[in-house]
Amino acid sequence: MKVRLGASVLGLLLTGCDLVLTRKQELEYVWKRPFQLTLVRGLFVLSRYMAIIIHIADIALASFMTPRIDELKQNPGHLCLSMVIFRLVSCQSMLLILHLILMLRVFALYNQSLPVGIFLLILIVVGFAGLTVGMVRGFTRAKIKFTAFCSPKISVANRWKNPILYLACGEIVIQLILLGLAWKRIFWDFRRIKSFRPALISVLNRDGLRTFAGIAVALVAISVAVSKRGGTPAVFIFPLLITFISISGTRTILNLQALSHEATLSRSTPEPNREMELTTVNLTRWEEPWSTTTFLDVEQ
């Protein structure tokens, strides 16, 4: 449990480091006056500070459990079950925030299409509720024992019935759909601008690939940990995943905000080469987070 406590502290430190690294952008784009709470700003605050709250709560829970486990010389099942459920719900909550941020981006790319928006909202809400309820019921109904690190101990025959695998399978489907819709719009619908590489497309591709790759690596690590019955490296998966989700969400917003700010400055000196518009989440005006106009310069 001391290793698990150390992993939780590491996750909090990494989240704090990212906060320090992006503090200037956050102050400039998020907390500038006049402050008005909007959907995108609210998602940024949740993505940043809910992760910190989760890390602190995880540290407190690990600190509470450590002396009791040392005293009993074994892991009380009810305490480990409480920690597992807390981590599952926390992870799902952070993923929900990230999904909503990515959904905003895809929704704007499709010109705020109502059918696309409804489909994405249903996908994300059903995915969150279904996976969360399924995993919690799986752990509470099954008589699962736990290892020294409070990892589920399941027999070889039933190892692939571990409820945590619901998260891995469901999340990879959601990420593939979000990434696929974004790529369909960028590489197919906007194929007529393939002769040049606008900054917007570079930012969308970079952030989308980083998020997908990071989540995919975490899901592979979870699957390996489940098949191998955990171990010391497995205790670092949860805190690092929470940190990565937080960083992915906040930086996606900050990068689009910075790009939108640059586009606003360029509009103050219009050029004749400006021939078309591409939709994205425009965060220049926080009170209108669904504004979509972003210009692309077409080189002669």
C-alpha positions as CSV (number, residue, x, y, z in Angstrom):
1,M,0.0,0.0,0.0
2,K,2.9,2.3,0.5
3,V,3.8,1.9,-3.2
4,R,0.2,2.8,-4.1
5,L,0.4,5.8,-1.9
6,G,3.6,6.9,-3.6
7,A,2.0,6.4,-7.0
8,S,-0.9,8.7,-5.9
9,V,1.5,11.4,-4.8
10,L,3.4,11.1,-8.1
11,G,0.1,11.7,-10.0
12,L,-0.6,14.8,-8.0
13,L,2.9,16.1,-8.5
14,L,2.7,15.6,-12.3
15,T,-0.7,17.3,-12.5
16,G,0.7,20.2,-10.4
17,C,3.7,20.5,-12.8
18,D,1.4,20.8,-15.8
19,L,-0.6,23.5,-13.9
20,V,2.6,25.4,-13.4
21,L,3.7,25.0,-17.0
22,T,0.4,26.3,-18.4
23,R,-0.4,28.9,-15.7
24,K,0.2,31.9,-17.9
25,Q,-2.1,30.6,-20.7
26,E,-4.7,29.6,-18.1
27,L,-4.6,33.1,-16.5
28,E,-4.8,34.8,-19.9
29,Y,-7.5,32.7,-21.5
30,V,-9.6,31.3,-18.6
31,W,-9.5,33.6,-15.6
32,K,-9.3,36.9,-17.4
33,R,-11.9,39.5,-16.5
34,P,-14.8,39.9,-16.9
35,F,-15.1,36.3,-15.8
36,Q,-18.2,34.4,-17.0
37,L,-18.8,30.7,-16.5
38,T,-19.5,29.0,-19.9
39,L,-19.6,25.4,-21.0
40,V,-16.1,25.3,-22.4
41,R,-14.6,27.2,-19.4
42,G,-16.5,24.9,-17.0
43,L,-15.1,21.9,-18.8
44,F,-11.6,23.3,-18.5
45,V,-12.0,24.0,-14.8
46,L,-13.4,20.4,-14.2
47,S,-10.6,18.8,-16.3
48,R,-7.9,20.7,-14.4
49,Y,-9.2,20.8,-10.8
50,M,-11.3,17.6,-10.5
51,A,-8.1,15.7,-11.3
52,I,-6.4,17.4,-8.4
53,I,-9.3,16.6,-6.1
54,I,-9.3,13.0,-7.2
55,H,-5.5,12.7,-6.5
56,I,-5.9,14.2,-3.0
57,A,-8.8,11.9,-2.2
58,D,-6.9,8.9,-3.5
59,I,-3.9,9.9,-1.3
60,A,-6.2,10.3,1.7
61,L,-7.9,6.9,1.0
62,A,-4.5,5.2,0.6
63,S,-3.2,6.8,3.8
64,F,-6.3,5.6,5.7
65,M,-5.9,2.1,4.5
66,T,-2.2,1.6,4.9
67,P,-2.0,1.3,8.8
68,R,-5.1,-0.9,8.9
69,I,-3.7,-3.3,6.3
70,D,-0.3,-3.3,8.1
71,E,-2.1,-4.1,11.3
72,L,-4.2,-6.9,9.9
73,K,-1.3,-8.3,7.7
74,Q,-3.8,-8.6,4.8
75,N,-6.1,-6.6,2.7
76,P,-9.6,-6.2,4.0
77,G,-11.8,-7.0,1.0
78,H,-14.3,-4.2,1.8
79,L,-11.6,-1.5,1.9
80,C,-10.0,-2.7,-1.4
81,L,-13.5,-2.8,-3.0
82,S,-14.2,0.8,-1.9
83,M,-10.9,1.9,-3.4
84,V,-11.5,0.1,-6.7
85,I,-15.0,1.6,-7.0
86,F,-13.7,5.0,-6.2
87,R,-11.1,4.8,-8.8
88,L,-13.5,3.4,-11.4
89,V,-16.0,6.2,-10.9
90,S,-13.2,8.8,-10.8
91,C,-11.7,7.5,-14.0
92,Q,-15.1,7.5,-15.7
93,S,-15.9,11.0,-14.6
94,M,-12.6,12.3,-16.0
95,L,-13.2,10.4,-19.3
96,L,-16.6,12.0,-19.5
97,I,-15.2,15.5,-19.3
98,L,-12.6,14.6,-21.9
99,H,-15.3,13.1,-24.2
100,L,-17.4,16.3,-23.9
101,I,-14.4,18.4,-24.9
102,L,-13.7,16.2,-27.9
103,M,-17.4,16.2,-28.7
104,L,-17.4,20.0,-28.8
105,R,-14.6,19.9,-31.3
106,V,-16.2,17.3,-33.6
107,F,-19.6,19.0,-33.3
108,A,-18.1,22.3,-34.5
109,L,-16.2,20.6,-37.3
110,Y,-19.5,19.4,-38.6
111,N,-21.0,22.9,-38.7
112,Q,-23.0,22.2,-35.5
113,S,-25.0,19.6,-37.2
114,L,-27.9,18.6,-35.0
115,P,-27.9,14.8,-35.9
116,V,-24.1,14.6,-35.3
117,G,-24.5,16.4,-32.0
118,I,-27.4,14.2,-30.8
119,F,-25.4,11.0,-31.9
120,L,-22.3,12.1,-30.0
121,L,-24.3,13.1,-26.9
122,I,-26.1,9.8,-26.8
123,L,-22.8,7.9,-27.4
124,I,-21.0,9.7,-24.6
125,V,-23.9,9.6,-22.0
126,V,-24.8,6.0,-22.7
127,G,-21.1,5.0,-22.7
128,F,-20.5,6.7,-19.3
129,A,-23.6,5.4,-17.6
130,G,-23.5,1.9,-19.1
131,L,-19.8,1.3,-18.4
132,T,-19.9,2.8,-14.9
133,V,-23.0,0.8,-13.8
134,G,-21.6,-2.4,-15.4
135,M,-18.3,-2.2,-13.7
136,V,-19.7,-1.3,-10.3
137,R,-22.2,-4.1,-10.4
138,G,-19.6,-6.5,-11.6
139,F,-17.4,-5.8,-8.6
140,T,-20.2,-5.6,-6.0
141,R,-22.0,-8.8,-7.1
142,A,-18.9,-11.0,-7.7
143,K,-17.0,-12.3,-4.7
144,I,-13.6,-11.0,-5.8
145,K,-10.4,-11.3,-3.7
146,F,-7.6,-8.7,-3.9
147,T,-3.8,-8.8,-4.1
148,A,-1.4,-7.1,-1.8
149,F,-1.8,-3.9,-4.0
150,C,-5.7,-4.1,-3.8
151,S,-5.8,-5.3,-7.4
152,P,-8.6,-7.8,-8.3
153,K,-7.5,-11.4,-8.0
154,I,-9.4,-13.5,-10.5
155,S,-8.8,-17.1,-11.6
156,V,-7.2,-17.8,-14.9
157,A,-10.4,-19.2,-16.3
158,N,-12.4,-16.0,-15.4
159,R,-9.6,-13.5,-15.9
160,W,-11.1,-12.0,-19.1
161,K,-14.4,-11.5,-17.3
162,N,-12.8,-8.8,-15.1
163,P,-15.2,-5.8,-15.0
164,I,-12.3,-3.5,-15.6
165,L,-12.1,-4.8,-19.2
166,Y,-15.5,-3.2,-19.8
167,L,-13.7,0.1,-19.5
168,A,-10.9,-0.9,-21.9
169,C,-13.3,-2.2,-24.6
170,G,-15.9,0.6,-24.2
171,E,-13.3,3.4,-24.2
172,I,-11.5,2.2,-27.3
173,V,-14.8,2.2,-29.2
174,I,-15.7,5.8,-28.1
175,Q,-12.2,7.1,-28.9
176,L,-12.2,5.4,-32.4
177,I,-15.6,7.0,-33.2
178,L,-14.5,10.5,-32.1
179,L,-11.2,10.2,-33.9
180,G,-12.8,8.7,-37.0
181,L,-15.4,11.5,-37.3
182,A,-12.7,14.1,-36.9
183,W,-10.5,12.5,-39.5
184,K,-13.4,12.0,-41.9
185,R,-14.1,15.7,-41.7
186,I,-10.4,16.8,-42.0
187,F,-9.0,14.4,-44.6
188,W,-12.1,13.8,-46.7
189,D,-14.5,16.8,-46.5
190,F,-11.6,19.3,-46.5
191,R,-9.5,17.4,-49.1
192,R,-9.6,20.4,-51.4
193,I,-7.2,22.3,-49.1
194,K,-4.6,19.5,-49.1
195,S,-2.2,21.6,-51.1
196,F,-1.2,23.4,-48.0
197,R,-1.2,22.6,-44.2
198,P,-3.1,25.2,-42.1
199,A,-2.2,25.6,-38.5
200,L,-5.7,24.6,-37.5
201,I,-5.5,21.1,-39.1
202,S,-2.0,20.6,-37.6
203,V,-3.4,21.4,-34.1
204,L,-6.4,19.2,-34.6
205,N,-4.4,16.2,-35.8
206,R,-1.7,16.6,-33.2
207,D,-4.0,16.8,-30.2
208,G,-6.3,14.1,-31.5
209,L,-3.5,11.7,-32.1
210,R,-1.8,12.4,-28.7
211,T,-5.1,11.8,-26.9
212,F,-5.9,8.6,-28.7
213,A,-2.4,7.3,-28.4
214,G,-2.2,8.0,-24.7
215,I,-5.6,6.5,-24.0
216,A,-4.7,3.4,-26.1
217,V,-1.5,2.9,-24.2
218,A,-3.3,3.1,-20.9
219,L,-5.9,0.6,-22.0
220,V,-3.2,-1.8,-23.1
221,A,-1.5,-1.4,-19.7
222,I,-4.9,-2.1,-18.0
223,S,-5.4,-5.2,-20.1
224,V,-1.9,-6.5,-19.4
225,A,-2.3,-5.8,-15.7
226,V,-5.6,-7.7,-15.6
227,S,-4.1,-10.7,-17.4
228,K,-1.0,-10.7,-15.2
229,R,-2.8,-10.1,-11.9
230,G,-1.3,-6.7,-11.5
231,G,2.0,-6.2,-9.7
232,T,4.0,-3.1,-8.6
233,P,3.9,-1.3,-12.0
234,A,0.1,-1.7,-12.1
235,V,-0.4,0.7,-9.2
236,F,0.9,3.6,-11.3
237,I,-1.7,3.2,-14.1
238,F,-4.6,5.0,-12.3
239,P,-2.8,8.1,-11.1
240,L,-0.9,8.5,-14.4
241,L,-4.1,8.0,-16.4
242,I,-6.0,10.6,-14.4
243,T,-3.1,13.0,-15.0
244,F,-3.0,12.3,-18.7
245,I,-6.7,12.8,-19.1
246,S,-6.5,16.1,-17.3
247,I,-3.6,17.3,-19.4
248,S,-5.3,16.2,-22.6
249,G,-8.5,18.0,-21.9
250,T,-6.9,21.3,-20.7
251,R,-4.3,21.5,-23.5
252,T,-6.9,20.7,-26.2
253,I,-8.8,23.8,-25.0
254,L,-5.8,26.0,-24.5
255,N,-4.3,25.1,-27.9
256,L,-7.5,25.9,-29.7
257,Q,-7.9,29.1,-27.6
258,A,-4.3,30.2,-28.6
259,L,-5.0,29.4,-32.2
260,S,-8.3,31.3,-32.1
261,H,-6.5,34.3,-30.5
262,E,-4.0,34.3,-33.3
263,A,-6.8,34.2,-35.9
264,T,-8.4,37.1,-34.2
265,L,-5.2,39.1,-34.5
266,S,-4.8,38.2,-38.1
267,R,-8.4,39.4,-38.9
268,S,-7.5,42.9,-37.8
269,T,-5.2,43.0,-40.8
270,P,-7.3,41.3,-43.5
271,E,-5.5,39.9,-46.6
272,P,-6.9,39.3,-50.1
273,N,-5.7,35.6,-49.9
274,R,-8.4,34.7,-47.4
275,E,-10.7,32.5,-49.5
276,M,-12.4,30.0,-47.2
277,E,-13.5,29.2,-43.7
278,L,-13.1,26.0,-41.7
279,T,-15.2,25.4,-38.6
280,T,-13.7,24.6,-35.2
281,V,-14.3,25.5,-31.6
282,N,-13.7,29.2,-31.4
283,L,-12.9,30.2,-27.8
284,T,-12.1,33.8,-28.4
285,R,-15.5,34.8,-27.0
286,W,-16.1,32.5,-24.0
287,E,-19.7,33.6,-23.8
288,E,-20.2,32.0,-27.3
289,P,-18.3,28.7,-27.1
290,W,-20.1,27.3,-30.1
291,S,-18.8,30.1,-32.4
292,T,-17.2,28.4,-35.4
293,T,-15.5,30.9,-37.7
294,T,-11.8,30.3,-38.2
295,F,-10.1,31.6,-41.4
296,L,-7.4,29.7,-43.3
297,D,-5.0,31.5,-45.5
298,V,-4.7,30.1,-49.0
299,E,-1.3,30.7,-50.4
300,Q,-1.1,31.7,-54.1
